[in-house]
Amino acid sequence: MSASLSVAIPDIGDYKNVPVIEIMVKPGDRIAVDDPILSVESDKATMEVPSPVAGVVRELLIEIGSKVSQGTPILTVEPTASIEGALQVRENRPATPADEAQKNRQPLPSPAAGPKATAVDDASPGFSSVHATPSVRAYARELDVDLTKVRPTGSRGRILREDVQTFIKTSLASATPASSGGQAVGVGLPAWPQIDFAKYGEIDRQPLTRIQQISGANLTRNWLTIPHVTNFDHADVTELEAFRTDLNREKRKPEVKVTMVAFLLKSASSALRAFPRFNASLDGDHLVLKKYVHIGFAVDTPKGLMVPIIRDVDKKGLLQIALEMGELAEKARQGTLSPSDMQGGCFSVSSLGGIGGGGFTPIINAPEVAILGAARSKTEAVWNGEVFVPRLITPISLSWDHRVVDGVAAARFLGHIAATLGDFRRALL
């Protein structure tokens, strides 16, 4: 019989101590290479961890709620003969922490062996008496909520996910200092109203997706802690739309569909180079100015809004940007974005051009300091000095952090984008 092989968490980007929300295998299960074995959840997405080997699961070294990072041993497998070549490769590479753990046969502590290494708050006084499911405990740990302070509303004193959310909303309204920077988050607002809506008629109660639950807390934090100001402008995209239409008529391989968002990203990259203070992040009492231009774009998915990143937008051509956008948008809709696909952004673009509306005020995606919004283009009568002529106009908006930039800089930044969209030759300057 082959020796058991330790399987560890692969590279999941910069994420560390992410909670395990689902375990898809159990001891005795036979698995193949790339079979999903567990799911972890970051603040951006839910990710499945595939098996790098084929064989029979012998022991689980983690449980739901455990927090894992790259290299954390998660299970042991008795490999099949079909992967002997892969094992040989493994034996020839440098040892990893996972290999050392298997060599010394020291699996992660189980609940019966002592305190869980992955749940820091489980060791707090009274935590063991808290009545909550593993998924609710994992959710609370993700949001740094002490369950001993949460008021339960479930049967037999069980804490529900809604109870955690209510606790967060109440805490945000209680003027408690934020964990970063010591800024006051709350403004003395009253607690969230608790209403039995079923008393007034029929209702349908639907749970939020995991992405919506996590992003909701982040958006609340961003809105309450960042002093948002929004500027509005209009861009004449008449010639740009004609150019875009001509581009999409051309036959090319691979096939690329150029959308207005690609032009928005390229125009934003030009503005970020011209006004580097917008390509920055606050870090305590310092401003981190970035010399690279990575821009995120909002993608609407069945599970919620996701923001994949296009890297080095200032160095790429329009067709390359459009190609990468299409690939990332499809991955977002399929739920297969990797952590690296959503990390390292400097600036974000959100467009409702394909849906409608005359304008909106997007919320800044911390730790960025600004975000560009675009609404649906429409034909308007524009005075050219002699007569009114029909022109295609796109409403654009810029939400910005008043701690970093001011209104004059914001007006110039947005004006630069409008001018570039009006004459795209400026993007070459």
C-alpha positions as CSV (number, residue, x, y, z in Angstrom):
1,M,0.0,0.0,0.0
2,S,1.3,3.5,-0.9
3,A,2.2,5.9,1.8
4,S,-0.3,8.7,2.5
5,L,0.4,12.0,0.8
6,S,-0.3,15.4,2.5
7,V,-2.3,17.8,0.3
8,A,-1.9,21.5,1.1
9,I,-3.6,24.8,0.0
10,P,-2.1,25.9,-3.3
11,D,-1.2,29.5,-4.2
12,I,-4.4,31.6,-3.6
13,G,-2.8,35.0,-4.1
14,D,-2.3,37.5,-1.3
15,Y,-5.1,36.1,0.8
16,K,-4.2,34.7,4.2
17,N,-6.3,33.1,6.9
18,V,-9.4,32.7,4.7
19,P,-12.2,30.6,6.1
20,V,-13.2,27.1,4.8
21,I,-16.9,27.3,4.1
22,E,-17.5,23.9,2.5
23,I,-15.7,20.5,2.5
24,M,-16.7,18.4,-0.5
25,V,-15.0,15.1,0.4
26,K,-14.8,12.8,3.4
27,P,-12.5,10.0,4.5
28,G,-12.9,7.0,2.1
29,D,-13.9,9.1,-0.9
30,R,-12.0,8.4,-4.1
31,I,-10.9,11.6,-5.9
32,A,-9.3,12.5,-9.2
33,V,-6.9,15.2,-10.2
34,D,-8.7,18.6,-10.3
35,D,-11.7,17.4,-8.4
36,P,-12.9,20.1,-6.0
37,I,-12.2,19.2,-2.4
38,L,-13.2,22.3,-0.5
39,S,-14.3,25.9,-0.8
40,V,-12.8,29.0,0.8
41,E,-14.2,32.5,0.9
42,S,-12.2,35.7,0.6
43,D,-13.7,39.2,0.8
44,K,-14.1,39.2,-2.9
45,A,-15.2,35.7,-4.0
46,T,-15.7,32.1,-3.2
47,M,-13.0,29.8,-4.5
48,E,-12.9,26.0,-5.0
49,V,-9.6,24.3,-4.2
50,P,-9.0,21.4,-6.6
51,S,-7.1,18.3,-5.8
52,P,-3.6,18.1,-7.2
53,V,-3.5,14.3,-6.9
54,A,-5.7,11.2,-7.4
55,G,-6.4,8.7,-4.7
56,V,-8.4,7.9,-1.6
57,V,-9.0,10.4,1.1
58,R,-7.6,9.1,4.4
59,E,-7.9,12.0,6.9
60,L,-9.3,15.6,7.0
61,L,-6.9,18.0,8.7
62,I,-9.4,20.9,8.7
63,E,-13.0,21.5,9.3
64,I,-15.7,24.1,8.3
65,G,-14.7,27.4,9.8
66,S,-10.9,26.7,9.8
67,K,-8.8,29.5,8.4
68,V,-6.2,28.5,5.9
69,S,-3.4,30.0,3.8
70,Q,-1.1,28.8,1.1
71,G,0.8,25.7,2.4
72,T,-1.8,24.8,5.1
73,P,-2.2,21.0,5.1
74,I,-5.9,20.2,4.5
75,L,-6.1,16.4,4.1
76,T,-4.1,13.2,3.5
77,V,-4.6,11.0,0.4
78,E,-3.5,7.5,-0.4
79,P,-2.4,8.1,-4.0
80,T,-3.3,5.7,-6.8
81,A,-0.7,4.2,-9.1
82,S,-1.7,6.5,-11.9
83,I,0.1,9.4,-10.3
84,E,3.4,7.8,-9.5
85,G,5.1,10.1,-12.0
86,A,3.6,13.1,-10.2
87,L,4.8,11.7,-6.9
88,Q,8.3,11.4,-8.3
89,V,8.2,15.1,-9.3
90,R,7.0,15.9,-5.8
91,E,9.8,14.0,-4.2
92,N,12.4,15.8,-6.3
93,R,11.2,19.3,-5.4
94,P,12.2,21.2,-2.2
95,A,10.2,20.3,0.8
96,T,7.3,22.5,1.8
97,P,5.8,23.1,5.2
98,A,3.0,20.7,4.2
99,D,5.6,18.0,3.5
100,E,7.3,18.6,6.9
101,A,4.0,18.3,8.6
102,Q,3.3,14.9,6.9
103,K,6.9,13.7,7.5
104,N,6.6,14.3,11.2
105,R,3.0,13.1,11.2
106,Q,1.7,16.0,13.1
107,P,-1.7,16.9,11.7
108,L,-3.5,20.1,12.7
109,P,-5.1,19.9,16.1
110,S,-8.6,18.6,16.1
111,P,-11.4,19.9,18.4
112,A,-10.8,17.0,20.7
113,A,-7.0,17.6,20.9
114,G,-7.2,21.2,22.0
115,P,-8.1,24.7,20.8
116,K,-8.6,25.2,17.1
117,A,-5.6,26.9,15.5
118,T,-7.9,28.5,12.9
119,A,-10.5,30.1,15.1
120,V,-8.9,32.8,17.3
121,D,-12.2,33.9,18.7
122,D,-13.2,30.4,19.6
123,A,-10.8,30.6,22.6
124,S,-12.5,33.7,24.0
125,P,-14.4,33.3,27.3
126,G,-17.9,32.0,26.9
127,F,-17.4,31.3,23.2
128,S,-17.9,27.5,23.6
129,S,-21.4,28.2,25.0
130,V,-22.5,30.1,21.9
131,H,-25.2,28.3,19.9
132,A,-24.4,28.8,16.2
133,T,-23.8,26.7,13.1
134,P,-20.3,26.4,11.6
135,S,-21.3,28.6,8.7
136,V,-22.5,31.4,11.0
137,R,-19.3,31.1,13.0
138,A,-17.2,31.4,9.8
139,Y,-19.2,34.4,8.7
140,A,-18.7,36.1,12.1
141,R,-14.9,35.4,12.0
142,E,-14.7,36.9,8.5
143,L,-16.3,40.1,9.8
144,D,-14.4,40.1,13.1
145,V,-17.6,39.8,15.1
146,D,-17.5,38.4,18.7
147,L,-20.4,36.0,18.8
148,T,-20.6,36.3,22.6
149,K,-21.8,39.9,22.1
150,V,-24.5,39.0,19.5
151,R,-28.1,38.8,20.6
152,P,-29.6,35.5,19.3
153,T,-33.1,35.3,17.8
154,G,-33.1,31.7,16.6
155,S,-34.8,28.8,18.2
156,R,-33.3,27.7,21.6
157,G,-31.0,30.7,21.6
158,R,-29.3,30.0,18.3
159,I,-27.5,32.9,16.6
160,L,-28.6,33.4,13.0
161,R,-26.7,35.0,10.2
162,E,-29.2,37.9,10.4
163,D,-28.3,38.4,14.0
164,V,-24.7,38.9,13.0
165,Q,-25.8,41.4,10.4
166,T,-27.9,43.3,12.9
167,F,-25.0,43.4,15.3
168,I,-22.8,45.0,12.6
169,K,-25.4,47.6,11.7
170,T,-25.9,48.5,15.3
171,S,-22.2,48.8,15.9
172,L,-21.7,51.0,12.9
173,A,-24.3,53.4,14.3
174,S,-22.7,53.5,17.8
175,A,-19.7,55.8,17.0
176,T,-17.2,53.0,17.7
177,P,-13.7,53.8,16.4
178,A,-12.8,52.0,13.2
179,S,-10.1,49.3,13.3
180,S,-7.9,51.2,10.8
181,G,-6.8,54.7,11.5
182,G,-9.0,55.2,14.6
183,Q,-11.6,57.2,12.7
184,A,-15.1,57.4,14.1
185,V,-17.4,55.3,12.0
186,G,-20.8,55.9,13.6
187,V,-22.8,59.1,13.7
188,G,-25.2,58.3,16.6
189,L,-27.9,56.8,14.3
190,P,-30.7,54.8,15.9
191,A,-30.7,51.1,15.6
192,W,-32.0,49.4,12.5
193,P,-35.8,49.0,12.7
194,Q,-37.0,45.4,13.5
195,I,-40.3,44.9,11.7
196,D,-42.4,41.8,11.2
197,F,-43.3,42.4,7.6
198,A,-45.5,39.3,7.4
199,K,-48.0,41.0,9.7
200,Y,-49.0,43.3,6.8
201,G,-49.2,40.8,3.9
202,E,-47.5,37.9,2.1
203,I,-43.7,38.1,1.8
204,D,-40.9,36.0,0.3
205,R,-37.7,35.8,2.3
206,Q,-34.6,35.2,0.2
207,P,-31.0,35.0,1.5
208,L,-28.3,37.2,0.1
209,T,-25.5,35.6,-1.8
210,R,-22.1,35.2,0.0
211,I,-20.6,37.9,-2.2
212,Q,-23.5,40.3,-1.4
213,Q,-23.1,39.6,2.3
214,I,-19.4,40.3,2.4
215,S,-19.4,43.3,0.0
216,G,-22.3,44.9,1.9
217,A,-20.2,45.3,5.0
218,N,-17.3,46.6,2.9
219,L,-19.5,49.1,1.0
220,T,-21.0,50.3,4.3
221,R,-17.4,50.8,5.7
222,N,-16.3,52.7,2.6
223,W,-19.4,55.0,2.5
224,L,-19.2,55.8,6.2
225,T,-15.4,56.3,6.5
226,I,-14.5,58.0,3.1
227,P,-15.6,61.6,2.7
228,H,-17.1,61.1,-0.8
229,V,-17.7,64.0,-3.2
230,T,-18.9,63.4,-6.8
231,N,-18.3,65.5,-9.8
232,F,-20.4,65.2,-13.0
233,D,-19.6,66.0,-16.6
234,H,-20.5,65.0,-20.2
235,A,-18.4,63.5,-22.9
236,D,-19.2,63.9,-26.7
237,V,-18.6,60.4,-28.0
238,T,-20.1,60.8,-31.5
239,E,-16.9,60.1,-33.4
240,L,-15.8,57.5,-30.8
241,E,-19.0,55.5,-31.2
242,A,-18.5,55.5,-35.0
243,F,-14.9,54.3,-34.5
244,R,-16.1,51.6,-32.1
245,T,-18.7,50.4,-34.6
246,D,-16.2,50.2,-37.4
247,L,-13.8,48.3,-35.2
248,N,-16.4,45.7,-34.4
249,R,-17.2,45.2,-38.1
250,E,-13.7,44.1,-38.8
251,K,-12.9,40.4,-38.9
252,R,-10.0,39.3,-36.6
253,K,-8.8,36.3,-34.7
254,P,-9.3,35.9,-31.8
255,E,-12.7,37.6,-32.2
256,V,-12.8,40.7,-30.0
257,K,-15.9,42.9,-29.1
258,V,-14.9,46.4,-28.2
259,T,-17.3,48.0,-25.7
260,M,-17.4,51.6,-24.5
261,V,-15.9,50.4,-21.2
262,A,-12.6,49.6,-22.9
263,F,-12.4,53.2,-24.0
264,L,-13.3,54.3,-20.5
265,L,-10.4,52.2,-19.1
266,K,-7.9,53.6,-21.6
267,S,-9.1,57.2,-21.0
268,A,-8.9,56.7,-17.2
269,S,-5.3,55.3,-17.6
270,S,-4.3,58.5,-19.4
271,A,-5.9,60.7,-16.7
272,L,-4.1,58.6,-13.9
273,R,-0.8,59.3,-15.6
274,A,-1.6,63.0,-16.0
275,F,-2.9,63.3,-12.4
276,P,-0.9,60.8,-10.3
277,R,-2.5,61.8,-7.0
278,F,-5.6,59.8,-8.1
279,N,-3.4,56.8,-8.6
280,A,-2.8,56.5,-4.8
281,S,-3.9,55.0,-1.5
282,L,-4.0,56.3,2.0
283,D,-1.8,54.4,4.5
284,G,-2.2,56.0,7.9
285,D,-0.7,59.5,7.6
286,H,1.1,58.6,4.3
287,L,0.0,58.6,0.7
288,V,1.2,55.7,-1.4
289,L,1.7,56.8,-5.0
290,K,1.7,53.9,-7.5
291,K,3.8,53.9,-10.6
292,Y,1.7,51.2,-12.3
293,V,-1.8,51.6,-13.7
294,H,-4.1,48.6,-12.9
295,I,-7.8,49.4,-13.3
296,G,-10.8,47.4,-12.2
297,F,-14.2,47.3,-14.0
298,A,-17.5,46.3,-12.5
299,V,-19.1,43.1,-13.8
300,D,-22.7,42.2,-12.9
301,T,-23.0,38.4,-12.1
302,P,-25.8,36.2,-10.8
303,K,-24.1,36.2,-7.4
304,G,-23.4,39.9,-7.2
305,L,-21.1,42.6,-8.4
306,M,-17.4,41.6,-9.0
307,V,-14.5,43.8,-10.0
308,P,-11.7,42.0,-12.0
309,I,-8.5,44.0,-12.7
310,I,-6.9,44.8,-16.0
311,R,-3.1,45.3,-15.4
312,D,-0.9,47.9,-17.0
313,V,-3.8,49.5,-18.9
314,D,-1.6,52.4,-19.9
315,K,0.8,50.1,-21.7
316,K,-1.8,48.1,-23.6
317,G,-3.7,48.7,-26.8
318,L,-7.4,49.0,-27.0
319,L,-7.9,45.5,-28.6
320,Q,-5.8,43.8,-25.9
321,I,-7.8,45.6,-23.2
322,A,-11.1,44.5,-24.8
323,L,-9.9,40.9,-25.2
324,E,-8.8,40.7,-21.5
325,M,-12.1,42.3,-20.4
326,G,-14.1,39.7,-22.2
327,E,-12.2,36.9,-20.7
328,L,-12.4,38.2,-17.2
329,A,-16.0,39.1,-17.5
330,E,-16.8,35.5,-18.5
331,K,-14.8,34.1,-15.7
332,A,-16.7,36.4,-13.3
333,R,-20.1,35.2,-14.5
334,Q,-18.9,31.6,-14.3
335,G,-17.6,32.1,-10.8
336,T,-14.0,31.1,-11.7
337,L,-12.1,34.3,-11.0
338,S,-8.9,33.7,-9.1
339,P,-7.8,35.9,-6.2
340,S,-5.1,37.4,-8.4
341,D,-7.7,38.5,-11.0
342,M,-9.2,40.9,-8.4
343,Q,-6.1,42.2,-6.6
344,G,-3.8,45.2,-7.0
345,G,-6.3,47.7,-8.5
346,C,-5.5,51.4,-8.5
347,F,-8.8,52.8,-9.8
348,S,-12.2,51.4,-10.8
349,V,-14.7,52.0,-13.6
350,S,-18.4,51.3,-13.3
351,S,-20.7,51.6,-16.3
352,L,-24.4,51.5,-16.6
353,G,-24.3,52.4,-20.3
354,G,-25.9,49.1,-21.3
355,I,-28.7,49.5,-18.9
356,G,-29.8,53.1,-18.6
357,G,-30.0,56.1,-16.3
358,G,-28.8,59.7,-16.5
359,G,-26.0,59.4,-14.0
360,F,-25.1,58.0,-10.6
361,T,-22.7,58.4,-7.7
362,P,-20.5,55.2,-7.4
363,I,-19.0,54.3,-4.0
364,I,-15.2,54.3,-3.9
365,N,-13.6,50.9,-3.7
366,A,-11.2,51.2,-0.7
367,P,-8.2,51.6,-0.6
368,E,-8.5,53.4,-3.9
369,V,-9.3,57.2,-3.8
370,A,-11.6,57.6,-6.8
371,I,-14.0,55.7,-9.1
372,L,-15.4,56.6,-12.5
373,G,-19.0,56.1,-13.4
374,A,-20.7,56.2,-16.8
375,A,-24.4,56.2,-17.7
376,R,-26.2,55.6,-21.0
377,S,-25.3,57.7,-24.0
378,K,-28.1,59.7,-25.7
379,T,-28.4,62.0,-28.7
380,E,-28.7,65.6,-27.7
381,A,-28.9,68.9,-29.6
382,V,-25.6,70.7,-29.2
383,W,-24.9,74.3,-30.2
384,N,-21.8,74.5,-32.4
385,G,-21.7,78.3,-32.6
386,E,-24.0,78.5,-35.6
387,V,-26.6,75.8,-35.4
388,F,-27.8,73.0,-33.2
389,V,-26.4,69.6,-34.3
390,P,-27.2,66.1,-33.0
391,R,-24.3,64.7,-30.9
392,L,-24.0,61.5,-28.9
393,I,-23.4,62.5,-25.3
394,T,-22.3,60.2,-22.4
395,P,-22.9,61.3,-18.8
396,I,-19.8,60.6,-16.6
397,S,-19.2,61.0,-12.9
398,L,-16.2,60.8,-10.6
399,S,-16.5,60.0,-6.9
400,W,-13.4,61.0,-5.0
401,D,-11.9,61.0,-1.5
402,H,-11.7,64.5,-0.2
403,R,-8.9,63.6,2.2
404,V,-6.6,63.0,-0.8
405,V,-7.8,65.3,-3.6
406,D,-9.9,68.5,-3.9
407,G,-12.6,69.7,-6.2
408,V,-10.3,71.6,-8.6
409,A,-8.2,68.5,-9.2
410,A,-11.3,66.3,-9.6
411,A,-12.8,68.7,-12.2
412,R,-9.5,68.6,-14.2
413,F,-9.3,64.8,-13.9
414,L,-12.8,64.3,-15.2
415,G,-12.4,66.9,-17.8
416,H,-9.3,65.1,-19.1
417,I,-11.4,61.9,-19.5
418,A,-14.1,63.8,-21.3
419,A,-11.6,65.3,-23.6
420,T,-10.0,62.0,-24.4
421,L,-13.3,60.4,-25.1
422,G,-14.2,63.3,-27.4
423,D,-10.9,62.9,-29.3
424,F,-9.4,59.5,-28.7
425,R,-6.1,60.6,-30.4
426,R,-5.4,62.2,-27.0
427,A,-4.9,58.7,-25.5
428,L,-1.7,58.5,-27.6
429,L,-0.2,61.6,-25.9
